[in-house]
Amino acid sequence: MKALQVDGEKLLASLSGKLDDVRGRLTPNAEMSKVTWFRTGGPAELLFQPLDEDDLSAFLTVLPEEVPVLPVGIGSNLLVRDGGIPGVVIRLSAKGFGRAEQVSDTRLMAGAVCPDKHLAALALETGLGGFHFYHGIPGAIGGALRMNAGANGVETRERVVEVHAVDRKGERHVLSNADMGYAYRHSSAPKDLIFTRAIFEGAPADKDEIRQAMDAVQHHRETVQPIREKTGGSTFKNPEGHSAWKVIDEAGCRGLTVGGAQMSPMHCNFMINTGSASGYELENLGETVRARVLENSGVRLEWEIKRLGLFDPEQTVQEFLGQLV
């Protein structure tokens, strides 16, 4: 068995006596392969699942500043490298951060780990238009807020009113739409903020029209996307003036494989784990596609999937990068 570069038991022991007010679950050397939709990758040195916002704040307040902190959502858009993730990975609990509710005639509140499709369903139930696109995004609200997730011509920034967050020191913040600094698949909000919930605004609409829009989104997903595979959704952002899938297809990368990793034959901007792919094979495949697209069309693709953690313990970073050229 390969030696881990992370040691969660040691990190947890170092926090002894500081966690009296912390109520959430702490798991050393947590298997991230059980968390991510790719179902691969190394362990988190220490995984913390807070019960609520108070618990999250209490934990961050006592956690030494030198310990890295990385929030993750439901694992849909996440590729974990085989060497694991050092420091603390924070995964908000569904019980404390997963609910969605109507808070006014035109506004909805959703917790950071509320699945996007659940917010779309609530909007349908309450007769609010403008949320149908969330029905087709395989992720949760926290990731949508951070990435300005969008589909079908609508983006998160068009619906957000305010965002609640906790920073690395445990202090709480409320950000306006402008504070989020939204751009295409990007937010310039401080990286140390962990989003906990947000308020969204829609407009009254006919429920039958909302349902039809959601059905159209679902039909599109089922017919052109590999939604039943181990995938992280769209692998690359659409370059300005181009469609990522099109330049990938033109570069001959549809169905391309590296070990157990494959660019989906159905939708070639979706990378899939065919059953045995390592984190290295998935990232290697992605970088191979980027290189071929650049050579073929001059287009430089940018990753949409977040890649986290250390490389394989038996491989140096230099060796890894050398194989991607």
N, C-alpha and C positions, 0 to 999 in steps of 0.2 A: 504493500500500500504506500502511495506517495505521501511524503511528509507535508503537512499543511504549513503554509506561511502565516496562518492565523492561529491564535490560541485563546479561545473564548473562555476557558476555565480560568486562565491566569488573569485575563481582563476582569472577569466577574469577581474574582477574589480581591482584586485591587480596589474594588468599590465597596468592600465590606464596611459596614457601619455608616454608609452615606445614603442608604436606600430605605430608611425607616418609613418615609412618607410616600414611597412609590408602591403602587398597587397593581401595576400591570405585570405581564409575564416577561421574564428574561430567560432566553434560551442560548446557551453557549454553543458555538460551532453548528449553527442552525443550517439545515440543508436547503439552500436556495433553489435547488432543482425541484423542490416540492412547491415552490412559490411561483416561479416564472412559467409562463405559458409555453416556452421552449422546452421546459423540463430538462434542463441541463445546467452545468456550472458548478463552481466550488461553493463552500459554506460561507455564511456570514460569521465573523468572529463572535459577535454578540447580537442577537435579535431581540428588540424590545417592542412589545405590543401594549401600548398604553390603553387604559380603560376609557379615558375621556381627556378633555383639554387640560383640566387641572392636573391630571396624572402626568401628561406629557410635559407640562411646564415644570412640575416638581422634579422630574427626572433630569431634564436639561439644566436646571438650576444647579444641581449637585455634580453633574458629570464634568470631569476635568476638561479644560478647554483644549488640551492637546489631543484628546481622543476624537478621531474623525467621526462625523455623523452623516448618515445617508438615508433620507426618507425614500421609501418605495411604496407604490400603490398596490394594485392587485396583480402586478407582474406581467401585464399584457404586452408592454412595449419595452421589455427589459432583457438584455443579454448579459448574463453574469459569466465572467471569465473563470477558467478552471482553477486558478490559484486562490480563489475566494476573495471576500471583501473584508479588509481590515477595519477595526473600529466597531461602531454600533450602527446597525441597520434598524431603522424605525419603520414598523409597519402598523399603521393605525387599525384599530379593531372595528369590525363592522357594527358591533353593538354601540360603540361610542361615537362613531364617525360615519355611519352608513345610512342614516335616515334621510328622507326627503319629505318636505311638507309645504303646503301653501301658507304664506305669511301675509298676503294681502290679495286684493282682487286681481292684480297682474303680476305678483311676485312669488317666486318659489325659493325655498332654501334647500340646499343639498349639502350633506357632509362630504368630506374629501374622498371617502372610499365608497360612496354611493355609486353603483354602476351607471354609466352614462344612459344606458337604455332605461333604467328605472326613472331617471329624471324625465325622459321623453314620455314614459307611460303616465307619470303624474301630470304632465302638461296636457296630455290627452284627456285624462280624467277630469281636470279642472277647466278644460276648454281654452287653453292658452296656446296660441300659435307661435312658431319660430323655434321649436325645440325638436322637431321631427328628425333632424340630422343626427342627434345623439343616439337615435335608435340603431344606427349602423356603425357606431364607433365602439370597438371592443376594448373598453378601458373604464376608468373611474374618473370622478370629477376632479380630484387633485391633479392627475396627469393632464386632464383637459385644460385646467387653469394654467399650469406651468408651460404647456406646449401650444396654447391657443389652438386646441384641436378643432378641426372643422371637416365638413363633408357636404356634398350636394349644394355647394355655393354659399354655405353659412359657416361662420366661425364663432368660437366661444366668446370672443371680445364683443360681439354684437348683442350678447345676452347678459353679460356680467354687470352687476351694479356695485357690489363690494365683496371683498375677500378677507376672511379672518385667518390669521396665521400666528405661529409661535416661532421666535427666533432661537438661535443657538444657545443663548443665555437664559432661555425660558421666559422671555418677555413677550407679551401679546401685542399684536398689531391689527389694525383694520385698514385695508388698502382700497382706494377707489379704482374705478376702471382705468383712469389716467395713470394712477400709480403703478399699474401692472406693466406699462410700457409695451403694449402688444404690437407684434409684427407677424408676418407669416410664420406659423409654427414656432413661435418664440414669444417669451416674456422676459423683460429686463428687470423684473422684480428681484430683489436680493436673493442670491442662491442659498443663503442659510435659512431662509424662511420655510417653515413646514406649514403648508396650507391645511386648515382644519375644516372649513366650511365656506360657503359663498351664497350670496343672494343674486338671483337672476330675475330678469324681467321679460315678459312676453306681452302679447296683445290678444284680447278675446278673439276667438276664431271658431268657425263651425267644426264640431267634433268629427263629422263625416269627412270633411276636407283634411283635417289633421290625420285621421286614420288612413286615408288614401295616400297621403304623403309618406307616412311611416311604412305602409305596405310596399310602396315603390322602392323605398330604401332597402327594405328586407329582400325584396325580389332581386334587386341589383347585387346585393351581397351574396346571395345564394347562387346566382348564376355566373358570377365572374370572379369570386374570391374563394380561396381554399379555407373556408371557415371551420371545417372539421379536422384540420391538420394542426400539428404543434407549430404554431407560428406566432410572430409578434406584431402582425399587421404590416402596414407599409414599411418597407425597409429604408427607403430613401425619400427625402423631400423632393417635391417637383421643382426642378431647376427653373429659373425665370425663362419664360417663353417655350418651355418644353414639358412633356409628360415623362416622368421617370420611367414608367413601364415601357414607353415607346423607344427611348434611347437604349434601354437595356435589351429590348428585343432586337433592335437594329444591330447591336453589338454581338448578337449570337448567344446571349446568355440565358434565354428561356430554357428551363430544365437543367441548367448547368449544376454539376454536383462537385462537392469536395467532401470525401468521406460520407458521413451520414447527413450532410447538409445539402439542400437543394433549393434553387430558385424555382418557384412553383411553375409547372407547365401551364396551369390555369391562369395565373396572374403573376407575371415575371418580376413584379416589384414586391412580391411576398416571398420571404425566405422561410423554409420549413425544415423542421427536424424530422427526418423520415423514420426515426426510431432509435438511433444510436449516436447521433451527432454530439460532439463535444463543443464547449464554448469556443475553443480554438478553431474548429472546423467551420462553425457558423461565421465567425469573424473573418476567417481566411477567405471564405466564399464571398462575403460582402466586399472585401478589399480587392479580390480578383475581379469582381464585376465592375467596381469603380475604375480600376486600371484599364480594363477593356473598353469601357464606355469612353473614357478620356482619350484613349488612342483612336477609337473609331470616329467620334464625333466632336471631340474637343470639349465636351461637357463634363464638368467636375461635380459628381454627385455628392451630396451631403447626407450623412446618416440621419434618419429620423428615429430609429431605435437607439435607446440609451445603452451604452456598453460600459460595464462597471467591473471593478475588481482587478486582481493581479493576474498575470499570465501564468501558465503552467509552471509549477515549482521546478520542474526539470528542464526548463527552457529559459534562456535569457531573453530579455526584451530585444536585444540586437538580432538574435537568431530569428525571433518571431517576425520582426520588421523586414529582415532580409528575405523571408519567404513571401512577403506581400508585394515585393517589387515586380 
